């Protein structure tokens, strides 16, 4: 499976070991590792869309007309579905029927999905979460050669931005809070809260309950959250995430509640970020900003936020905001090595989009914040918040010229989680980063690394 990282099931070879009670085994989690949950969710959406057919909402009708009015785009959207293999996990049943047949079928299902926020799905008596519906629908076609070409196309991404903005309007509306209930498939139900808190409690091995950890009001409907997005951008109570060494500017605080993906030193100003090793390419990451050259040969730290994590950003150092802006980019582009676009690849990468986080840091929609640290041993550094798939709305809450203290909020991801980077200039000795591969998130505002003078 491509699209996004797996959750809920430990995998060994071609076998799935399904626990008797659902536990989150991977903190990078947007689609379930058990393909049955993904299929069950998508199958239900397809069935309901077929039973309740209705005219396409205006933005999806615009998407359809765009596909059919441009020969290049039309070819991409026909071919990307044709190129999905007729075998095992890619199909719906042993007869080889694909779950999403073509772009018209895709639009029909999207038309239905856009009426509800992401939900938990009961599949084979296991409850799994599908955090990004559009990615679940495009999961396989986006990994084909034609899908790779289509989702890199600037014109396609302009239309997708309008589609995603419409989806975002719904997730900001009070109607979207309907999935915030306490039943089996609700985010505030037993499974939802248990899984969210297993992720939140893991770093410090604590046993906080949801209302002990997050700002909410359990006496109110939906715990007081006004919309799906209000819930997803929920705030923690200050005591559960204390700031590391507030008076020591040599200690860098973790900017996001996240799991380490990679640490790279001596990073080149320009490199081939699209290859499987995904070396960081500073100029591309920073969108050719005039400050880019200062970071050539520097250090990059990258970490991933899951659907179950806290989604706001915090200042890693005390300092002054020099620049802060959002760069428009791709929304559903995956690197060739994740899918069938690579001639040496026979299968779509089972690890999902988590494998391509380095690639996305150069192309996806992202927020760039430059901070001039008060600590001269750090000086100018950069934070990049990177949107993944439909999770592409990055809100910056600080302004250029503003002074921030370490641990202060600087922004947030809307509609879900994503990945982020910290970039330090060459000569800045940053030591002690957490190693990739750990099971738990690194707590936000905790010690991430130390700068040596």
N, C-alpha and C positions, 0 to 999 in steps of 0.2 A: 504494500500500500504506500502510495505517496501522499502528498498533501501535508500531513502534520504528524507529530510524534505520537507514539502509542501509549495507552494507559490501561490498567485494570487486569492484565493477564501477562504472566511470565511466559516467554516463548523459548522453546528449545528445538532447533531444526524446524521441521514442518509441523510439529505438534504444539497445541495450545494447552497449557495447564491452567484450568479455570478454578479459582478458589471457591470454597463454599460460601464465603462472604466477601464481597467486593472490597479490595484494598487497592490503594494507589501505589504502584510499584515504581513508577517513573514520574518525577516531578515535571518533566516536560510533557504536557499532556493536553491534546486537543481532540483527537479522534481515538476511539477505543482500540486496544490491541486485538481484542477478540473481534474478528471480522463479522461475527454474527450480530453484534450490537450495531455496528455500522450498517450492515445490510438490513437489519430489522427497522432501524430508524428510517433509512432511505426508502425501503419497501413500503413503509406506512405512509410516508409523504407522497410517494407515487400513487398509491391506492387512493388516498384522500383527494389528491389533485385530479385524478381521473373521475372520481365520483362527484366532485364538486367543481366542474369546469366553469370558468368565468372568463370574461375578457381580460386580456393582459392589462396590468396597471400601466399608466402612461409611460413611465421610464423603461419598462420592459418591452413595451410596444416600440419605443424608440430604439432599443437595443436590437430588436428583430429587424426593423427597417434598415438599421445601420449594417447589419450582417448581410442582408440581401441586396444592398445597394452598392457594395464594394466587392468587386470580383476577387481581389486578393483575400479579403477577410472571409468572404463566403467560402472560398476554397479551404481556408484554415479550419473553419468551424464544421465543415462537412468532413474533412479528413481526420480531424482529431478524434472523432467518435468512431470512425471506421478503423482507425489504427489501434484501438484498445483490443488486446488479444481475446480470443474466444476460448478461455480456459480458466480453470480453478477460481481463484478469488475475484477475478475481474468480472465474472458473470453472475447472474442471479440464480440459475438452477442448472442441473445437469444437461438440459437441452441446449445450453449455450446462449440463452437470452440475456442481453445486457440490461442492467437496471436503468440506465439512462441511454436511450437509443440514438438521439440526434439533438441538434440545437433547439428544434421546436419543442421536443420533449423536455429538454433542460429548462426552457423558458416557462413551460406549463408548471413544472414542479417548483421553480423559483417563485412563480406567481402565488402558489399556495403557501410556501414557506415564509414569504414576506409578511404573512399575517400573524406570525407567532415568534416569540423570542426563543433562543436555544433551550432545549429541554434534556431531561434524562430519559433514557429509553430502557424498557424492560425487555431483554432478549434472553431466551433460554433460562429464565429465572435469574438472570444476572442483570443488574442495573448499571448501565454505562452512560457516559456523557458524550454528546456530540456538541462541542462548543462552537463550531464554526460551520453552519449549514451550507454556505456557498462552497466552501472548500470540500465538504463531504460530497456535494453534487458534482463538482469538477475534479474530484480526486484522481481519477484515472486519465481522462482526456488531457488534463494539464501536463501529464508526464509523457505524452507522445511527442514525436518530432513536430507535428503540426501545432500541437498545443504549446510547445516551447516557443515556436515562432510567433504564434498569435498573441501570447501574453507578454511578449517583449515589444509588441507593436505599439508605438505611441498613440495612434488613433484609437486602438482598442482600449488602451488604458484610460483615455479621456472619457470614453463612454462608460467604462467600468466605474470610474470615479463618480459619475452621476448616479449610477445604479446603487453604489455603496452609500452615497449620501442619502438616498431615499430610504434605504435599509436603516441607516443611522437615525433618521427622523423618527422611525417607528420605535427604535430602541430607547429613544429619549422620551417617548410618550407614555402616559400613565397606563395605557392598555398593555404595554409590554411587561408590566409587573405581574401579569397573570400567572407566570410560571414560578413566581416566588411564593410557593405554598408549602405546606408541611406533609403532603401526601408522598407516596413512594417515588413519583417522578418529579417532585418539586425540588427546587434548589435548597429550600429550607426544610426538607424532609429528612428522615433518618439517614439515608444514604448520602444525600447531598452534604449535609452538615458534617457527617462523620468523615467524608473524604476531604472536604475543605479543611477541616481541623487537623486531620492527619498530616496534611502538608504544612499547615501553619505551625503545628506543635513540634514537628520533627527536628528542626534545627537545635532547639534547646531541650528537647525531650520533655516538654511540659505537657500538662493535661488541661489546658484552657478549654472552656466551652465557647461556642460561637459568640454568645452575648457577653462573655468575659473578655473576648479578644477584640471584637469589632464594635464600632460605634453603631448602635441600633436600639430599637425600642420594641421588645417582644410583645408588649401589650397592644401595639398598633398593627393594623393590617399590613401584610408584607414586611413586618418588623420596622415599619416606618419608611422603607425605601419607596421612592416615588416612581421609579421606572427600572427597567432592566439595567440601564447604564448607571443609574444612581447606585444600584446594588454592586455592579462590577467595579465601580470606582470607590467602593466603601473604604472608610478610614479605620485604622487600628487605634486602640487606646494606647496613649504614649508609654505607659509602663511596660507593655509587652514587647516593645522594640526600643530599648534604651540606646542612646547615642554613645558610640565608642570614644573614649578619651576626648571629651569635649574641649579640654584645654590644651591638647597636644596636636599642633598642626602637622606633625610628621605622620600622624595616623590618618589614613584615608578611609572614609566610611563607605560602605556598600550603597550604591545609588538605587538599586532595585532588589526586591525580594526575588532571588533568581538562582539558577543552577549554572555553574561554570561550564562554558562551552570550549573556550580556547584562550591561551595566553601566547602572544608572539612578540619577541624582541627583535630589534634591528629590522623593522618593517620598511619595505621599499616605498618610495614615493609613487611608483607605478608597477603593478604586477598583474599576472594572469589569474585574477580572482575566480574565474569561471571553471578552472580545472579542479580535479577532485581534491587536491590538497588545500584549495581555497586560500592561498596566501593573501594577506591583506594588502590592499592597494590604497595608500593614504589619499591620494588626490581624488580617486573615485569615491571613497567613503565620504569625504568632506565636500563632494560636489564641486570640485575645482575652486574651492574658496581660496582667496588670496593669502590666507594664513596657513594653507596646507603644507607649504615647503618647510615650515618650522618643525614639522613632525616627522620628516623623512629620517629613517633610522631609529624611530622611537618605539614605544611599547604599546601594544593593543591588548586590552582585556575584554572578553565578550562573555555574556551569560544570558540565559533563557528564562523567560517568565511563562508559567503555564496558565491554563484557564482557571486553576484553583488557587492561584497566588494573589497577592496584593499587587495592585497595578499602578500605583503612583511612584513618581521619581523623587529622589532627594539628593541634595548637593553632596558630592563626595568630599569636598573641601570648602573651607571658608574663602571667599574671594569676591571679585567683581565680575558681573556678566558683561563680556565684551561684545558678543554677538549671540543672537538667538533667532532661529528661523526654521521653517518646515520646507523640506525639499519634496516635490511631487516625484513619484517613481512608479514602479510596477506594482501590481496587486496580486497576481497569481502566477508569476514567473518562477519556474524551478530550474536549477542547473541541469544540464544534459545528463550528468552522471547519476542523477536520481531516478531518471526514467528511461524510456525507450528511445530517446533522441540520440543516445550514444551508441554507435554501431557495435561497440563491445559489450553492451548491456542487453541481457535477455529478459530481465525482470525489472519491475518497478521497485525501487528501494523500499524495503519494509520498515525502515527507521523513519520514513517521512521527512517532512521539511526540516526537522531538527538537524539532519545531515547537511543541509544547505544554508545554515545560518550565516556563515562567512560570506557566501555569495549574496545573500539578501542585504547584508550591510552595505553593499555597493550600489544596489539597484532599487530596492524597495523604497516606498514612501518613508521618510524619516525626519526626525527633529534633530537639529544640530545646535548645541549650546557650547560656546567657548567661555571658559572661566579663567580669569587671571587670579591665581591663588595668592592669598596673603603670604604664604610661605614661599620665600624666594627659591628654596630648593626644588619647588614644583614649578612655579611660574605659570605660563599659559598651558592649559590642558583642555580637552574636549570631551563632551558627553554626546553620544548619538543614541536616540531612541528610535528603534526600527520597527515599523508596522509589518506584520506578516499576514498575507492573504487578506480577508476582509477586515482584519484587525489593523486598520491602517490610519486611524484618526489619532494623531499625536497632538496633544494640547500643551503648549508651553505656558507656564503660569508666572514666569519671571520676565523682566524687561532689561534691555541693554542699559548698562550704567548702574543697575541695581546691585547693592552689596548683599550677599547671602552668607549665612553662617552654615557651617557643616551640619548636615542633617535636615536643613530646611527643605520644604517641598519646592520642586522646580517645574513639575508638570505631571502628565499622566497619559496612559493609553486608554482610549475609550473602546468599549465593546469587546474587551478581552485582553489577553496577554501578548507578549511578543519577545523581542530580544534587544539587547542594548550593548554598547561599547563605551569604554573609557580609553582615551588616547593620551599618552604622555610623550613629551619631546625627548630627543636623544640626550643622553647625559643625565637624565633624571633617574636616579637609582631607586626603582620601585621593587620591593622584595616582599615575599610572603603571600603571594596570591594563592587562593585555594586551587587545588588541582582539579582538572576535568575528571568526570566520572563518579563524583560523589553522589550519594543517594538523596541527600536532603538539600534544600535551598540554602544559600547563605543569607542570613537574616538581613533585611534592609536596615541601614544605619549602624550595623555592627562593623567591626574592624575587617577591612578587605585586604589591606596591604600597608606597608610602612615605607616611608621615603627616608633614605639615608643621606645625610648631608655630605 
